[in-house]
Amino acid sequence: MMYLISILVLAAIVAAQKCPLQFDGRVPKDATLATFDGSSSPFNAQYVLGANLKWSGVLQLPAVNSSLFDSTGTKAVGITIKQRPLLPSSNSKTDSSSDKSIFNSQTGFRRAELLPLSNSGTDASTTGIKTMHFSIMKDTARPLDTAHEYQLFFLESSDYSTNQVVLKYGTIIGGNPSGANPDTLFLQGNVNSKKISTIFSTRFTPGMWHNFGLVLDFVKGTTQVYYSTGNSPLASVSKAVTNNVAGQGQYHFGILKKPVNPDSDITKSGKQPSGINEGVMFGGIFEEDSSSNSCISLSP
């Protein structure tokens, strides 16, 4: 009986506790688009976006309901990828010269991803036990194309050799798990695993926030998913499953759109449509340190 009481008390503490922050990417209410171009941005002002672009030309500040952890003075941010329509004289299905979302000559991809400013790739955000929080919502005015695979959140290792955890959407290259509908969010483990595990999946229902808390244990090599919708508290939807999260790296929040029918170099091959205007909204981005007493914030 005493053991049961102890467990219930611990759960209550965890649910209500304000855990130590590793970094805070929540956008202040008074932030403008120009904020993201300068030193006061919570994100890197230089990466990851198309050549000669500024974040003020890529991001939106949508008038939407606050996400779960944005209810105390912060707001959502919208991330877009765009391309000018092809010229009538063009014979190419993808005219790279007109594209605004090509990063680092990766002509097969369309990209715009926010990187937390303090996350250098070798910092403490990828050590110990951390819980990564974020909320995501469809931008129904700028729908994603379910014929393509998207990475909307991922941790990329410091040597760029793998993504240790990824939130995918759409038609995944190689096939969707269990033939799932492409209008689904898939939280997957390390992409270099012999068999890539889908730890959690859910339909990407429009008009609501999808809230994630990812417990990344960099000591034991596990990942656990907490999830909710709207303003409901997070709840565990998976066990702490074995997942190789070694290699440190940087967290990406945004859109990485992959091509259809790529060859061996996916970054520079395949087909992308012209004239795109796509987007997704994020809120409540922050990471907390869960090393002490498994501290996880389930609600504000």
Secondary structure, 3 states (H helix, E strand, C coil): CHHHHHHHHHHHHHHHCCCCEEEECCEECCCCHHHHHCCCCCECCCCCCCCCCCHHHCEECCCCCCCHHHCCCEECEEEEEEECCCCCCCCCCCCHHHECCCCCCCCCCEEEEECECCCCCCCHHHCCEEEEEEEEEECCCCCCCCCCEEEEEEEECCCCCCEEEEEEEECCCCCCHHHCCCCEEEEECCCCCCCCCEEEEEECCCCCCEEEEEEEECCCCEEEEEEEECCCCCEECCCCEECCCCCCCEEEEEEEECCECCCCCHHHCCECCCCCEEEEEEEEEEEEECCCCCCCCCCC
